[in-house]
Amino acid sequence: LFSLPGCQAGGKEDDWTITDLRLLDPVDSPDPQADILALYSRTRASNLEIRIDLLTLPTEPGVDLEVLFITDEKEISLTLPAQGSPHISDWSYGLHVTYAGDSDLDTITLKLNRLLIPPEVSLQVNSYLPGQAQPLDSTAVVGVQAPPPAGTAGVLLAFWDVFPAATPAQALRRWQGAHTGPYGRGHGLSILLRSVEKYEIPVFLLDLLNPASLAALQFTDGALAQVQRLVADGLVTLPGSACGQPADVALAFSRQSALDFGLPASPFLHTCGSGLQPGYNYQFIPLEDSSHLARVDDSMLIPLPSTEDVQPAGEGPSLDVRRQLVEAALSPDPADFVTLGGSLPNSAWASSDQAAASLAWLAGHPWINPLDAQDLMNSSFAVEVDLSPAVPPAANPWLDELRAAPDNAISDLAWQMNLLLTSPVTDSNLLALRQVYAGQVGILLTAAA
């Protein structure tokens, strides 16, 4: 008897683990939905369960899959056609099979009565265009009790411009706004954090440790408590932030704001384009190679995501990102990993449609290893590099007066205004607007005096 529930969206399959993995397969098929990524097997009670990961599984599949069960005596074929009824060649009277596809995680799961299957059986999976005899993709033959492959795909999720809060309106919009983000929909830091907590995918929020952002979180219902909880759980890492000029003053405000809002000091630093800073062994910085850690003297350098192929697609990570993850898992270089993220206001990782789907996809594939702070600190892989000299900051007309200002709360506001106006920006219109607002620093200095 054969039961076909059909392709249906499933929940988070966190019960599949890396120990269930039997093989990883390269991305080498001309048709994405025919590309087999991974094969798993495990026993549960009286069942042999088999899972197949595909590069993509549409809700209406367009390829046939064939699972071969291979023993010394014979070879049994289970065919899962794109259209029509599944078929299994005769193995044993009474063999019962169930089948389900999950188009959210792009997986197919089979359950068979293991008592009717030889314990030393091997598996092979092939994919075909309907009516074609030549497979589009084929895995190697692997035993159902074979050890898992050694490689996994490390993935680092890092974001900047995490929660700009120059005005109350901007803070509300960047926490959870409507008609915003790259697709003009629901978008914001709160959407990303909910998915991080639900799917337990660690992320690095590179510039949240600043006075304006943390003050705005305090006045957003439950936001600061949520961030504190995720930091304590190791799911969110908040580096010190050297954004704005001079960098040492920006870093001092970042450290103090962490202390003021009950957040731990961090061994990590986001340089915000200001060059390497003394006193930090782990610094996020743009590197030509975004797939490896680097080292200069005693500092480990952590790459920022490149601008290419870092956005999720409509349902989960883009096909290009998935290919990068498979390549990293199969790479002979154990230091190879994938860096994703970017500027959060421009990132679909915080979109209402993409955040949960993308993080669920990462969490649902055991051969993907999301990296947290401890993973980076424990890594022994780093390539020595020579960095280009940092671009000197633009002249600051208020710097001497800021340094000479009296020590009071309004001087702090003048410094914070200055740091906001001198933080890195690529938008020429915003840069011109900041120049118009530069005189605000002088007004605050007068009030401070």
N, C-alpha and C positions, 0 to 999 in steps of 0.2 A: 504494500500500500504506500502511496506517495501523497503527502500533503503539501500544498503550495499556498501559504497565506498571502503571498504576493509581496511586492516591494512596499515596505511601510517604514515610516520614520521611527527609529528606536531611540532609547534614552542613552545616557552616558554609559559606555561599556567599560567601566573601570575595573571589572573583575577579570578581564583579559590582561595578563601580565607578560613581561619580557620572557619569562620562563616558558610561556606557551608558544613563543615564536619559533618557527622551524627554518624559515629562510626569508631573505630579502631579495628582490629581483630588480635589476636595473630598469630605468625608464627607457624603453627601446622600441615601443610599438608606434606605428604611424597613426594609430587611432587612440586618443586618450582613454576612451571608455573600454578599450581592449587591453590596456596596460595593467599588468598584474604587479603589485608592489610587494606584497608579503603574504605568507602562508603560515597559519597557526594550527595547532591541534592540542586537544586536552581531553581528559576523561572526567565526566561528571555523572556519578551514580552509575547507571547502566548504559550511558551514552558515550559515544565518541563524537566530540564536537570539533568541527573544522571551520576556520574562518579564512576568508580571502579578502585582502585589501586591494582595491583598485584605485587607479589614479583619479577616476571620477565614475560615478554610477548614476546616470540619469534616472528620473522616475519612470521613464519608458526606455529600458535598455535596448541597444541596437546591436549587440553581439551575443553569440552563443558561448557558454562556458562549458568546459569538459574537465571533470575531475577523474583522474585515473588512479585506481587502487591496484597496486602492483605487489605480487608475491612471487615466490620462486615457481609456483605452479601455474599461475594465470594472471591475466590483467582484466580488471573490471572497469567499465566506463560508465560514469554518471554524467549525463548531458543535461544542462540547464539552458534551454533555448530562449532567445529573446522573445519569441512568440510561440505559443503552443504549450503542450504539456511536457514536463521533464520525463526523462527516460533513464533507467538504470538496467544494464545488461545483467542477466541472471547470475546471482552469487549464491544466495541461500534462501530457501523458502522461509517466508515470514520476516524478511528484512524490512524494517520500517525507517523511513527517512523523512525529516522535515527540513524546510528550507525557508529562509527569510532574507530579504535584502534591506539595507538601511541606506537610503539615498542621502541622508545627512552626513554620515560618517564614511560613505562610499565603501561599504563592506557587505559581504554575503556570508551567512552563517548556516552551516549544515549540522544536523544532529542525526546520528545513526545508532542502532543498537550494537554496542561494541562487543557484546557476547557472541555475535554472529560474524565477527570480523577477526581475522588472524592478528595477534598482538604485534607481530613484526611487519605489518604491512607498510609499504611506502606510497607516497603521494606524488602526483604531478598534475599541474593545472595548465590547460591550454585555452586560448580564446580564438574565436573564429568570427568572420563575417557570416551571416546566415547564408547557407547554401554553398559555402566555400570549404574545400578540403584542406587547404594550407593554413596553419594557424598564424594569427597576427602576433601572438606572444606565447611563449612557453616557459615554464619554470624548470629548474633542475628537479631531478627525482630526489626526494628526501624522506626519511623514515619518520613515522609518527612519534617516535621516541628519541629523535635526534636532538642533540644539544642545540640551544639557540645560537645564532651567529654572534660574533664578538662585537660587531659595530652597532652603535646607535647614533642618531642624529641629534647633536646638541643644538639647542636653539635659544638665543638670547633676545628677549623683548625689552627694548629700551625706548623711552619717550622723553621728549623735551617740549617746551611751551605747554607744560602739563596743565597748569591752572592759572593763566594770566588773570589778574584781578585788579587792574588799575582803577576800575570803577565798579560800583555795585552791579550795574547792568551787565558788564562784561563777566563778572564772577558768576552771576546767575546763568548766563548763556553758556559759559564754559563748564559749569557743573552739570547741567542737563538742559540744553536748549532745543528748541524746535526749529526746523528749517535751517539747519546749520551743518557744519562738517562738509566733506567733499561731495556728498550727494544731496545736500539740502534737506536732511531728515532729522529725526531725533539723534542727538549727538552730545557727548560730554564725558568728563572724567567719571561721573557716578556710574555711567553705563559700563565703562571698562572695569571699574572696581567691583561691581556686582558679579561680572563674569569671572574675574580673577578669583573671587572668593568661592564662587560656585564650583568652578572646575579646577581650582588649586593650581593655577599656572602662575609662577612667580614673574614679576615685572620690576623693572627699574624705572622710577620716576625721577628724572635727573635734576629738575629745577623746582621741585615743590617746596624745598626748604628755603623760603624767603618770607619776610614779615608780611607782605601784602597777601600772599596766597594763603598762608596759614591763618591769618586773621579772618579772611573771608570764609575759610573752612569752618572756623569756630562759630560763625553766624549762619551757617547752612545746616539745617536740622540733621544732627547725627553724623555729619561728614567727618569731623575731626576724630570722633570716637572710632569710626570705621577705619580711617587711615591708621590710627594708633593700634587697633586690633590686627590689621593686616601686617603691619610692621612687626609686631610681636610674634606673629605666626610665621614670619619669614617669607610671606608672599609678596610683600612690597619692600623694596630697598630704596632709601632716600639718601643719595649722595649729598655731600656738601656742595654748594653751588657758588662758583666764582663768576657769576654773571654781572656785567656792568664794570665800570672803571672808576677807580683802580680796583684790581682783582682782589688785593689783600683786604680791602675794606668790605667788598661784597662778601667775601668768605667769612669775615668776622660777623657780619649781620646774619649770614646763614647759620653759623654755629649758635649764635645767641637765640635766634628764632626757634631752633630745635629745642634748646633748653627751656625757653619760655612756654612752649606748647607741649611739653611732655614727650618729646621724641628723642631717641637715642642719638648720640654722636656717631658719625659714620666713618669707617676707614676709606670710603670711596669719595671721589671728587669728580664733579663735572666742570671742566675748565671753561666751557662756553666760549671757546675760541681764544682764550686769553693766554694760551701756552701752558706748559707744565708749571705747577706750583709746588713749592717745597713742603715737606712734612706729610705727604700722602703717598702711600705705596700703590694705590689702585686709582687710576685716573682715566675717565672716559674722554676720548679725544678723537677727532676725525683721522682715519688712517686710510692709506691707499688700499690695503687689504682688509676688508671687513669680515673675513672668515677666520682670522687668527688673532690670538693675543700677541702683544709685542712687549718689548722691554727696552728702557733707556736707564742705564745705571741701576738704581734700586727701585725704580717705579715700573710696575706692570701697567701697560697701556691697553685699554679695552676699547675696541672700535665702535663707532657709532654706525647705525644702519646707513647703507648707501641709499640713494634716492630711487634706485631701480628695483622693481619687483618686490616691494615691501608691503603692498596693499592687499588686503583680502579681496576676493571676488564676491559675487552675490551670495554664494553659499560656502563659506569657509575660505581657507587660504587659496590664493590663485594657483593655477596649474604650474606657473613658473616657480612659485615658492615650494610647491610639493616636489617638483623635480630637484630643486636645490637640497631639500631635506633628504631625499633618497640618495643623492650623490654624496652628501655628507656622511650618511650612515654606511655607505659602501666604500668610502674613501680609505685608502691604506694609511692616511695620515691621521693619527688619533687626535691631533690638535684641531682638526677641521670642524667648524661649526657654522651655523647660519645666524645672522643678526637681522632682526626685524624690528619695526617700529617707526620712529620718526617724529616729526612735529605733530603733536596730538590734534590740534585744530584742523590739520590737513589730512588726518589719518582716518581711514575707515575702521581701524581697530577699535574706535570708540563710538561707532555708529550703532544705532539700535538694531539694524538688520544684520550687521556683520560681527559685532563683538562676541556674542554668545556662540554663534555658529562657528567662528574661527577658533576660539579657545576650546570649544567642545571637540572640534576636529583634532586639535593638537593633543588634548587629554585622552582622546579615544584611540590613539595609536601608540602602543607601548614602545615601539622602536624609536620614538621621539622623546628626547630628554630635555625638558625645559631647564635652563640653568638658573640657579639662584646665587646669592652672595657667597655662600660657602663653596659652591662649585668653582667659582672664579678664584677665590682665595686659596683653595687647595690645589689649583692647577699647577703642574710643573712644566707646562708647555708655553713657551714664549719665545718669539723670534727677536733678536737684536735688530733695532732699526735706527736710522739717523733721521731726525726730524728737521724739517725746514724751520728757519727762525720764525717766531710768531710775528704777525703783522703788528707794528706798534699802534697803540690806540690813538685816536684823533685827539687833537688839542682840546683841553677842557677849560673853558674860561673861568669856571667857578672853583677849580681845585684848590688854589691857594686859600681862598676865603673859607672853603669848607674845612680845610685842615686847621684854620685859625679860629673857627667858630667856637663859642662857649659850649660847655658840656651840658646840654639840656634836651628835653624831648623834642623841641622844634628843630634843633640841629639834626637830630636823628631823622626827622621827616625830610629835611633838606637833603641829607645824604641818600635817603631812600628814593627821593625824586630823581636825584642825579644818577643813581644806579639804574633806575628804570629807563631813563632817557639815553643811557650809554650802553645798555645791553645789546648784544648782537641782533641785527635785523637785516633781512634781505629785501624787504618791500620798500621801494624807493619813495612811494607815497607816504608810508608810515615814517620813514626817515625824515622827510621834509616836514611832516607834522610835528615830529619831536623837536626839530630846530625852532619851530614857532613857540613851543612850550618851554624852551630852555630858560626863559626869563623867570619861570615859576621858582626855580632854585634860588634866585636872588631875592625874591619876595619872602621866601621862608627864612633865608639867612637874616634879612632885616628883622623879621619877627623874633628870631632866635636871639639876636643882639638886644 
